[in-house]
Amino acid sequence: METETTDAIIRATGRSLCEHGYADLTMQRIAEASSVTTAAIHYHFDTKEELLNAFLDDLIDRFEREAVAETSDPREQLGVVLDAVFAADPDDEFPVALMELKAQAPYHETYRQRFIELDERLRSIIETAVERGVDAGHFEASDPAAVARFVTTAINGGHVRTVALGEAPDETRRVVEGYLDGELGWRPEATA
């Protein structure tokens, strides 16, 4: 039951972040967005920052589950990463909630560190896939670290464009795929 309650609180936190933004986020608003009382929220999380850190943990865990493929083929791994990053679920609070917390990173060291960890993890997944693909002869010779840095930078810029400008994630995905095609000779449809 505690896991169910914690999950309900975390999901309500995402919805509340999207509806009210970081500045107007309160435990009361989170309670109103869930079936949980403010007392129950305070039982599980002492502070709003502790709750938001748990929310970030959940977002990062969900992303990692979606972004890491159980495959030995680095071409498939790149496809899985792009699918995880550019999944367009209109009901998912991830993009807006993530942007709300990214905007707080300059002022909250805890959030900044979490985003550094997320960036490093994404870069590592991409870099490893590129390195393995070059070594196996699937990709043209390239600097895996530079490719990973470009792709993560494009992903972060695409996230801003999606949330702030309403641009479809597919626009950034096309740019990233074009880059990977030019740099590595990889296209998602060429996997296999």
N, C-alpha and C positions, 0 to 999 in steps of 0.2 A: 504494500500500500504506500509506503514512503516513497518508493521510486515513482509510482504513479502520481503522487502529489507533487514531487519535485519536477517531474516532466510537465505536469499541468502548469506549474508556476513558470517554468522556463518558456513554454510555448506562449503563455499569456504575456510574458515580458517582451517577447518579439512583437506580438500584436500591439502592445502598448507603446513600444518604441516607435513603431510605424505610425501609429495614430497620433501620439502626443509629442514625439521627439524626446531627446535626452533631457533637455532643460525642464520639461513639464512631466517627466516620468516620476511617479510616486508609487509607493507600495499600495496605496488605496486604489489607484488606477489599474495596477496589475491585478489586484483582487477582483475588481469589477470586470476585468476581461477574462476571468477564470471562475471556476466554481470553488475557489479557495478563499478563506478569510484572510484579512491582514494579519491576524494573530498566527495563523498557520504559516504564512509567508515568513514572519519574523521568527517562528520556531525553526524554520529551515535555514534562513539567511539573516544574519544579524544586521547587515547594512545593505543599502542599495548597491554599493560597489561590489560587495561580496556576491550578490545576486547577479550583477552584470558580468562578473568574472566567470561565474558558473554558466551563464548564457553564452559567453565567448567559448568556454570549454566545449559546450554542446555544439556550437556552430563549427568549431574546428574539428571535433570528432566526427560529425556528420560529413564534413567535406573530405576528411581523410578516408573515411569508409567508401565514399563514392569515387575518390580520385586514384586510389591504389588498386590496380588490377592484379588479379591472380593469374598472371601470364608471364611467360618467359620471352614473349615477343615485344621488343621495345616499340615497334610500330603500333601495336594494340595499346600499349601503355599510354602513348601520347594521345591516342584517340579517346581513351577513358578519361584522361585528365581534362581534355577539352570538353567532353560531354559533361563532366562534373562542374566545370567552371561556367559553362554557357547554357546549362539546363534552364529552360524558360518555363518555370512553374509560376503562373501569375498569383497563386495563393501563398507562395513561399515568402516569409518575412525576411529572409536572409539578406537580399541586397540593400533594402532600406535600413534595416536594423544594423547591418554591418557598417554602412555609411555613417549612421548616427554615432557609433562608437569610434570609428576612425577619426571623426571630427574632434573627439575628446582626447585622442592619443597625445597631442602635444602638451596636454595639461595633466594627464594621468599616466604615471610611469607604468603602472600595472597593465593598462590597455596597450600602451606603446610596446611593451615587452611581448604581449600576446600577439600583436600584429607582426612584430619582428620574427617570432617563432613561426607564425603561419607563412610568412614570406619565405623564410629559410626552408621550411618543409616543402612548399610548392617548388621552389627553385631546385631543391635536392631531387625531388621526384623527376622533374623534367631533365635536369642535368644527367642523372643516372640513366634515364631512358635514351637520351641522345648519345651518351658515351657508349652504352651497350650496342646501340644501333650502328654507330660508326665502326666499332670493333667487329661487329658481325657482317659488315659490308652492306647493310640495309640502307644506310644514310651516307651521303657524301661527307668527306672529311670536313670537320668544323670544330670550333671551340665550344664544347658543351656548356661551359660556364657562361659564355657570352650569349649563347642561344637561350639558356634558361633565364638569364637576366632580362633579355629583350622580351621574352614571352610573358614573364611575370609583370614587367612594366606595362606591357600592352593590356594585360588582364586588369591591372589596377586602373589604368586609364579608361578601359571599357566599362568598368564598374561605375566610375564617376559618370560617364556618358549615359549609361543606362538609368541610373537613379536621378541624376540632376537634369538630364536633357530628354529623358524618355526614349532614348535610342534603343532599338532592339539589340539584345546581346549577339544576335547573328552577325551584325555588322562588324563587331570586333573579332568574332570568330573567323570571318572571312579574311580579315587583315592578318591574323595570326597564322591561319592556314597558308595564305599566300607567302608569308615570310618563311614558314617551315618548308614549303615547296622550293622556294628559291635558295634557301640556305642548305637544306638537307636533301632535297629531291623527294620529300615525303608529302603525300596527299592521303587524307583519310580513306578515300575509296580505293587506294592502292594497297591497303593493308591486306596481307595474306600471302 
